[in-house]
Every structure is written in structure tokens, then in C-alpha cells.
């Protein structure tokens, strides 16, 4: 599978829950809660989007 560049979405929606298309390139809905993001996507006609929370900061951790 090819890597997906989420940087534009991470810059635009820090701290939000976002409902994404299956290719993870289009935001179908956003909200401060998962319910808000899913409700917005459902209003637009999308039934089963991918839901994720965008962190406030993009950090990497090494273990």
C-alpha cells in the first residue's frame, strides 16, 4: 500500500475529529466530538466513513 500524506488535513483540523473518505484524501465531516463528524458526513450522504482524531501536534516517538 502506498503511503498517504495526511499533512494538509493535520494542518487544517488540529484537535478535531474528522470523517474521511476511503482514500483518506477528502474530509467528509468534522467536529469536536465523533458524533458531530459522523453526523455531518451522514448529512452529505456518506454512510460509513473512516473516523479519526487529528492531534494538536504532529510528534514522533521512538521506543
Residue frames as qw, qx, qy, qz and C-alpha x, y, z in Angstrom:
[[0.000, 0.889, 0.458, 0.000, 0.00, 0.00, 0.00],
 [0.389, 0.519, -0.009, 0.761, 1.22, 3.46, -0.88],
 [0.291, -0.317, -0.474, 0.768, 1.88, 5.98, 1.92],
 [0.008, -0.815, -0.500, -0.293, -0.80, 8.63, 2.44],
 [0.284, 0.178, -0.210, 0.919, 0.20, 12.24, 3.10],
 [0.284, -0.730, -0.621, 0.030, -2.11, 13.44, 5.87],
 [0.381, -0.169, -0.170, 0.893, -0.15, 16.69, 6.45],
 [0.115, -0.304, -0.266, -0.908, -2.69, 19.04, 4.77],
 [0.579, -0.550, -0.511, -0.317, -5.55, 17.59, 6.86],
 [0.644, -0.389, -0.437, 0.493, -3.45, 17.68, 10.04],
 [0.256, 0.022, -0.056, 0.965, -2.62, 21.36, 9.49],
 [0.270, -0.344, -0.337, -0.834, -6.23, 22.35, 8.82],
 [0.701, -0.460, -0.326, -0.436, -8.05, 20.36, 11.54],
 [0.330, 0.235, -0.755, 0.516, -5.88, 20.10, 14.70],
 [0.191, -0.008, 0.672, -0.716, -7.87, 18.81, 17.66],
 [0.671, 0.157, -0.029, -0.724, -10.91, 17.84, 15.56],
 [0.599, 0.089, 0.796, 0.006, -12.48, 14.51, 14.82],
 [0.359, 0.458, -0.403, -0.706, -12.74, 14.06, 11.07],
 [0.802, 0.252, 0.526, -0.128, -14.71, 11.65, 8.91],
 [0.036, -0.556, 0.606, 0.568, -12.60, 10.71, 5.90],
 [0.809, 0.389, -0.221, -0.381, -13.26, 9.15, 2.52],
 [0.975, -0.126, 0.165, 0.084, -11.85, 5.65, 1.97],
 [0.720, 0.475, -0.098, 0.496, -8.86, 7.02, 0.06],
 [0.549, -0.603, -0.250, 0.522, -8.23, 9.33, 3.08],
 [0.368, 0.150, 0.212, 0.893, -7.86, 12.38, 0.83],
 [0.213, -0.489, -0.302, -0.790, -11.21, 14.10, 1.44],
 [0.040, 0.095, 0.693, -0.714, -12.72, 15.28, 4.71],
 [0.227, -0.438, -0.747, -0.446, -16.42, 14.40, 4.69],
 [0.461, -0.791, -0.272, -0.295, -17.22, 15.88, 8.09],
 [0.399, 0.264, -0.532, 0.698, -15.54, 17.43, 11.14],
 [0.525, -0.718, -0.215, -0.403, -16.45, 18.14, 14.73],
 [0.143, -0.628, 0.597, -0.479, -15.24, 18.43, 18.30],
 [0.659, -0.155, 0.671, -0.303, -16.87, 15.05, 19.01],
 [0.187, -0.058, 0.905, 0.378, -17.00, 11.87, 16.90],
 [0.290, 0.583, 0.737, -0.180, -20.79, 12.20, 16.74],
 [0.201, 0.808, 0.023, -0.554, -20.57, 15.69, 15.16],
 [0.014, -0.481, 0.697, 0.532, -18.14, 14.50, 12.47],
 [0.189, 0.159, 0.953, 0.175, -20.25, 11.44, 11.62],
 [0.275, 0.687, 0.561, -0.372, -23.47, 13.45, 11.60],
 [0.179, 0.734, -0.232, -0.612, -22.02, 15.94, 9.11],
 [0.029, -0.273, 0.860, 0.431, -20.78, 13.13, 6.85],
 [0.229, 0.367, 0.899, -0.062, -24.17, 11.38, 7.04],
 [0.276, 0.743, 0.280, -0.542, -25.98, 14.62, 6.11],
 [0.182, 0.630, -0.498, -0.568, -23.81, 14.74, 2.99],
 [0.876, 0.265, -0.163, -0.368, -24.86, 11.19, 2.10],
 [0.420, 0.443, -0.775, 0.161, -21.82, 9.22, 3.29],
 [0.833, -0.384, -0.231, -0.325, -22.84, 6.20, 5.34],
 [0.905, -0.377, -0.001, 0.197, -19.66, 4.60, 6.67],
 [0.354, 0.840, -0.312, 0.268, -16.66, 6.99, 6.59],
 [0.724, -0.004, -0.452, 0.521, -13.34, 6.45, 8.31],
 [0.340, -0.907, -0.083, -0.233, -13.27, 8.33, 11.62],
 [0.719, 0.004, -0.311, 0.622, -10.11, 9.62, 13.26],
 [0.285, -0.931, -0.129, 0.188, -8.98, 12.35, 15.64],
 [0.555, 0.635, -0.146, 0.517, -6.34, 14.79, 14.43],
 [0.629, -0.455, -0.316, 0.546, -3.79, 15.57, 17.17],
 [0.053, -0.979, -0.055, 0.190, -2.93, 19.14, 18.13],
 [0.066, -0.788, 0.561, 0.245, 0.74, 18.50, 17.40],
 [0.909, 0.337, -0.241, -0.043, 2.44, 16.14, 15.00],
 [0.301, -0.714, 0.622, -0.115, 5.02, 14.30, 17.08],
 [0.813, 0.227, -0.535, -0.039, 7.02, 11.16, 16.60],
 [0.624, -0.614, 0.428, -0.223, 8.07, 8.86, 19.41],
 [0.570, 0.403, -0.715, 0.025, 10.84, 6.32, 19.43],
 [0.828, -0.457, 0.159, -0.282, 10.57, 3.33, 21.68]]
